[in-house]
Amino acid sequence: MSEITQHNPVQTDLPLAKPKWLRVKLPTGNNYKKLRGLVEKYELNTICQSGSCPNMGECWGEGTATFMILGNICTRSCGFCGVKTGRPLDLDWSEPEKVANSIKKMQIKHAVITSVDRDDLKDMGSILWAETVNAVRRISPETTMETLIPDFQGIYKHIDRILTVKPEVISHNMETVKRLTREVRIQAKYERSLDVLKYMKDQGQRRTKTGIMLGLGEELEEVFETIENVRNAGVDIVTIGQYLQPSKKHLPVKRFVTPEEFKELEVFAKSLGFRHVESSPLVRSSYHAEKHIH
C-alpha cells in the first residue's frame, strides 16, 4: 500500500509552497457580515479569528463559532500549536458568563468550546469548564455545544465534570499517529488520549469526536491504524485535515496531502462505521460541527 510520505520532495530549509487546493475564498454572506459586526462592536474573542481559520466564513454563515477558555497561555508546548506557552495567569471566574454572553450576542446556534491545557491547576480547569457549559445553558438556552477538551492527564474525576453537564458532543483530539505523538504533542500520550475517548463513550456520552492532522511525516498505514484505534474506542465522529505551520518556530510541513488521499481516508473511515467523517485539506476540528450533533 502507498505511503503518505513517499512523495516527499528533497528537504530544504525553505518552507513548501502551498498547493492550489489550499487557497481559501474570502468569507461572504449576510450572516457572516452580521456576526463580524457583532464581534467588532462588542470586542468579542473567537478562536475562528485568532486562529485565522480558513473556514470562518462558512461556519459563521451556519451560525457556528469556536471559543477558547481558561486564558490564552498554555502549560504545554505542542510542536504544532500557535497558542502561547508559559506560566498562565490566574483564572478569570467571570469567564463563563463572558463567553455565554458573547454566544448570546452573536446569536450562535452551535458553539464549540475549547481551552488551553492547565496542568498548573489542581482540577486542571475542569470546574470552570463545567461552569462555562452551565452558563451557556442558562444565558443562551437554544445554543447547542461541543466541548473540545484537553486530556486532563487522564484523570477521570476531571473528565466526569464535563460529562455531568452533558454537552451535545464531547471531543478530544488525537492530532497525529502514535509514532509522532511525542514530537508533535510533547507532554501528551497516544494511549492516554485513546483511553480518554473510550472512557467518555463508556460513561454513556452520546456523541464523541476526535481530530487528526496530516502532513507531519506520517505514513498512510499509520493513519489507517489511528482511525481504526479511535473507532475501536467508540468514537462517533472523526475530522482529518492538513497541518499548516503557524510560525517558523513550529514543526515544518513535511508534505501537502492531496485531496484524493483525503478522499481515500474518508471512504476508509466511513467503512468502519463512523457517524460523521470530515476529511479534506482545509478541515479543522470544528468544521461542520453543527452537523455532528445529529
C-alpha positions as CSV (number, residue, x, y, z in Angstrom):
1,M,0.0,0.0,0.0
2,S,1.2,3.5,-0.7
3,E,2.7,5.8,1.9
4,I,1.7,9.4,2.6
5,T,5.4,10.2,2.9
6,Q,6.6,8.5,-0.3
7,H,6.1,11.7,-2.5
8,N,8.2,13.9,-0.2
9,P,10.4,16.3,-2.0
10,V,14.1,16.8,-1.1
11,Q,14.0,18.6,2.2
12,T,15.4,22.1,2.2
13,D,15.4,25.0,4.7
14,L,12.7,26.7,2.6
15,P,9.0,26.1,3.5
16,L,6.9,24.2,1.0
17,A,4.8,26.3,-1.3
18,K,1.1,25.8,-0.7
19,P,-0.7,24.0,-3.5
20,K,-3.8,25.4,-5.2
21,W,-6.2,23.3,-3.3
22,L,-5.4,25.2,-0.1
23,R,-6.5,28.5,-1.4
24,V,-9.4,30.0,0.6
25,K,-12.2,32.1,-0.7
26,L,-12.8,35.3,1.1
27,P,-15.7,35.0,3.6
28,T,-19.0,36.5,2.4
29,G,-22.7,36.3,3.1
30,N,-25.2,38.2,5.2
31,N,-24.9,36.1,8.3
32,Y,-21.1,36.3,8.2
33,K,-21.2,40.1,7.9
34,K,-23.7,40.3,10.8
35,L,-21.5,38.1,13.1
36,R,-18.4,40.1,12.1
37,G,-20.2,43.3,13.0
38,L,-21.2,42.0,16.4
39,V,-17.7,40.7,17.2
40,E,-16.2,44.1,16.4
41,K,-18.9,46.1,18.2
42,Y,-18.7,44.1,21.5
43,E,-14.9,43.2,21.1
44,L,-15.7,39.5,21.4
45,N,-13.0,36.9,21.1
46,T,-13.3,33.7,19.0
47,I,-10.7,31.1,18.0
48,C,-12.1,31.5,14.5
49,Q,-10.5,34.9,14.2
50,S,-7.4,34.5,16.5
51,G,-6.6,31.2,14.8
52,S,-7.2,32.5,11.3
53,C,-9.4,29.6,10.5
54,P,-9.8,29.0,6.8
55,N,-13.5,28.0,7.3
56,M,-14.5,31.1,9.3
57,G,-16.9,32.4,6.6
58,E,-18.6,29.1,6.1
59,C,-19.0,28.3,9.8
60,W,-20.2,31.8,10.7
61,G,-22.6,31.6,7.8
62,E,-24.1,28.4,9.5
63,G,-24.2,30.1,12.9
64,T,-21.3,28.2,14.4
65,A,-18.2,29.7,16.2
66,T,-15.4,28.4,18.5
67,F,-14.4,30.0,21.8
68,M,-11.4,29.3,24.0
69,I,-11.5,29.4,27.8
70,L,-9.0,29.2,30.7
71,G,-7.0,32.1,29.4
72,N,-4.7,32.2,26.3
73,I,-1.4,30.8,27.8
74,C,-1.0,27.0,27.7
75,T,1.1,24.9,30.1
76,R,2.1,22.6,27.3
77,S,4.4,23.2,24.3
78,C,3.0,21.2,21.4
79,G,5.1,21.5,18.3
80,F,2.1,22.2,16.0
81,C,0.1,24.7,18.1
82,G,0.2,28.5,17.8
83,V,-1.1,29.2,21.3
84,K,1.4,30.8,23.7
85,T,3.2,28.5,26.2
86,G,4.3,29.7,29.6
87,R,3.0,30.4,33.1
88,P,-0.7,31.1,32.8
89,L,-2.5,33.9,34.6
90,D,-4.9,33.3,37.4
91,L,-8.3,32.0,36.3
92,D,-11.0,34.6,35.5
93,W,-14.1,33.2,37.2
94,S,-16.3,35.6,35.3
95,E,-15.1,34.0,32.0
96,P,-18.1,31.6,31.8
97,E,-20.5,34.5,31.9
98,K,-18.5,36.4,29.4
99,V,-18.4,33.5,26.9
100,A,-22.1,32.8,27.4
101,N,-22.9,36.5,26.8
102,S,-20.8,36.5,23.7
103,I,-22.6,33.5,22.4
104,K,-26.0,35.1,23.0
105,K,-25.0,38.4,21.4
106,M,-23.7,36.6,18.4
107,Q,-26.9,34.5,18.3
108,I,-24.7,31.4,17.9
109,K,-26.8,28.3,17.1
110,H,-23.9,25.9,17.8
111,A,-20.9,26.8,19.9
112,V,-17.6,24.8,20.0
113,I,-15.8,25.5,23.3
114,T,-12.1,24.6,23.7
115,S,-9.3,25.5,26.1
116,V,-5.6,25.7,26.8
117,D,-4.2,23.0,29.0
118,R,-4.0,24.0,32.6
119,D,-1.7,21.4,34.2
120,D,-0.8,24.0,36.8
121,L,-4.3,23.7,38.5
122,K,-5.4,21.0,40.9
123,D,-8.6,20.5,38.9
124,M,-6.9,21.3,35.6
125,G,-9.6,23.8,34.9
126,S,-12.4,21.3,34.8
127,I,-14.6,23.2,37.3
128,L,-14.5,26.3,35.2
129,W,-15.1,24.1,32.1
130,A,-18.4,22.8,33.7
131,E,-19.4,26.3,34.8
132,T,-19.0,27.6,31.2
133,V,-21.3,25.0,29.8
134,N,-23.8,25.7,32.5
135,A,-23.6,29.5,31.9
136,V,-24.3,28.9,28.2
137,R,-27.3,26.7,29.0
138,R,-28.6,29.4,31.3
139,I,-28.0,32.5,29.2
140,S,-28.4,31.1,25.6
141,P,-30.5,28.0,26.1
142,E,-31.2,27.5,22.4
143,T,-27.5,27.0,21.7
144,T,-26.1,23.5,21.3
145,M,-22.5,22.8,22.3
146,E,-19.4,20.8,21.5
147,T,-16.7,20.7,24.2
148,L,-13.2,20.1,22.8
149,I,-11.4,19.2,26.0
150,P,-7.7,18.5,27.0
151,D,-6.8,15.1,28.3
152,F,-6.9,16.3,31.9
153,Q,-3.9,14.0,32.3
154,G,-6.3,11.1,32.0
155,I,-7.8,11.7,35.4
156,Y,-11.4,10.6,35.3
157,K,-12.9,12.8,38.0
158,H,-12.0,15.9,35.9
159,I,-13.5,14.4,32.8
160,D,-16.6,13.5,34.8
161,R,-17.3,17.2,35.4
162,I,-17.7,17.7,31.7
163,L,-19.8,14.6,31.2
164,T,-22.1,15.6,34.0
165,V,-23.1,18.9,32.3
166,K,-23.9,16.8,29.1
167,P,-22.7,18.8,26.1
168,E,-24.2,17.5,22.8
169,V,-20.8,16.5,21.6
170,I,-17.6,15.9,23.6
171,S,-14.3,15.8,21.7
172,H,-10.6,15.3,22.4
173,N,-8.1,15.4,19.5
174,M,-5.6,12.7,18.9
175,E,-3.8,15.1,16.5
176,T,-1.3,12.6,15.0
177,V,-0.3,9.0,14.7
178,K,1.4,7.1,17.6
179,R,4.9,7.3,16.3
180,L,4.8,11.1,16.0
181,T,2.9,11.8,19.2
182,R,6.0,12.5,21.4
183,E,7.3,15.0,18.8
184,V,4.0,16.7,17.9
185,R,2.3,16.7,21.4
186,I,5.3,16.7,23.7
187,Q,3.5,16.3,27.0
188,A,0.7,14.1,25.7
189,K,0.4,10.3,25.3
190,Y,-1.2,8.5,22.4
191,E,-2.7,5.7,24.6
192,R,-3.9,8.2,27.2
193,S,-5.8,10.1,24.6
194,L,-7.4,6.9,23.4
195,D,-8.3,6.0,26.9
196,V,-10.0,9.4,27.4
197,L,-12.1,8.9,24.3
198,K,-13.0,5.4,25.3
199,Y,-13.9,6.4,28.9
200,M,-16.2,9.2,27.6
201,K,-18.1,6.7,25.4
202,D,-18.2,4.0,28.2
203,Q,-19.8,6.6,30.5
204,G,-22.7,7.0,28.2
205,Q,-21.7,10.1,26.2
206,R,-23.9,10.1,23.1
207,R,-21.5,11.7,20.7
208,T,-17.7,11.5,20.9
209,K,-15.3,13.0,18.4
210,T,-11.6,13.4,17.6
211,G,-9.4,15.0,15.0
212,I,-6.2,14.2,13.2
213,M,-3.7,16.4,11.2
214,L,-1.8,15.1,8.2
215,G,1.5,16.3,6.7
216,L,3.8,15.8,9.7
217,G,5.6,12.8,8.2
218,E,3.1,10.1,9.0
219,E,2.7,7.0,6.7
220,L,-0.7,6.0,5.3
221,E,-0.7,2.7,7.2
222,E,-0.2,4.7,10.4
223,V,-3.2,6.9,9.6
224,F,-5.4,3.9,8.9
225,E,-4.2,2.4,12.2
226,T,-5.1,5.6,14.1
227,I,-8.5,5.8,12.5
228,E,-9.2,2.1,13.5
229,N,-7.9,2.8,17.0
230,V,-10.3,5.7,17.6
231,R,-13.2,3.8,16.1
232,N,-12.5,0.9,18.4
233,A,-12.6,3.4,21.3
234,G,-16.2,4.0,20.3
235,V,-15.6,7.4,18.7
236,D,-18.5,8.6,16.5
237,I,-17.0,11.5,14.6
238,V,-13.6,12.0,13.1
239,T,-12.1,15.0,11.3
240,I,-9.0,14.7,9.2
241,G,-7.2,17.8,7.8
242,Q,-3.9,19.2,6.6
243,Y,-1.4,20.6,9.1
244,L,-0.3,24.1,8.4
245,Q,2.8,25.6,10.2
246,P,1.7,28.5,12.5
247,S,5.3,30.0,12.5
248,K,8.9,29.3,11.8
249,K,9.3,28.1,15.4
250,H,6.8,25.3,14.9
251,L,7.2,21.9,13.2
252,P,7.5,22.2,9.4
253,V,5.0,20.8,6.9
254,K,6.6,17.6,5.5
255,R,4.1,17.3,2.7
256,F,0.8,18.7,1.5
257,V,-1.5,15.7,1.3
258,T,-3.7,15.6,-1.9
259,P,-7.5,15.9,-1.9
260,E,-7.5,12.4,-3.5
261,E,-5.7,10.9,-0.5
262,F,-8.1,12.7,1.9
263,K,-11.0,11.1,0.0
264,E,-9.4,7.7,0.3
265,L,-9.2,8.1,4.1
266,E,-12.8,9.3,4.2
267,V,-14.0,6.2,2.4
268,F,-12.0,4.0,4.7
269,A,-13.3,5.8,7.9
270,K,-16.9,5.5,6.7
271,S,-16.4,1.8,6.1
272,L,-15.6,1.4,9.8
273,G,-19.0,2.9,10.8
274,F,-18.2,6.5,11.9
275,R,-21.4,8.6,12.2
276,H,-19.7,11.6,10.6
277,V,-16.3,11.9,8.7
278,E,-14.8,15.2,7.6
279,S,-11.7,14.6,5.5
280,S,-10.2,17.2,3.2
281,P,-7.2,19.6,3.2
282,L,-9.0,22.6,4.9
283,V,-10.8,20.6,7.5
284,R,-10.3,21.7,11.1
285,S,-11.7,20.0,14.2
286,S,-14.7,22.3,14.4
287,Y,-15.6,22.1,10.6
288,H,-19.3,21.3,10.1
289,A,-19.6,21.0,13.8
290,E,-23.2,22.0,13.7
291,K,-24.0,18.8,11.8
292,H,-22.3,16.5,14.2
293,I,-25.0,16.8,16.9
294,H,-27.4,14.7,14.7
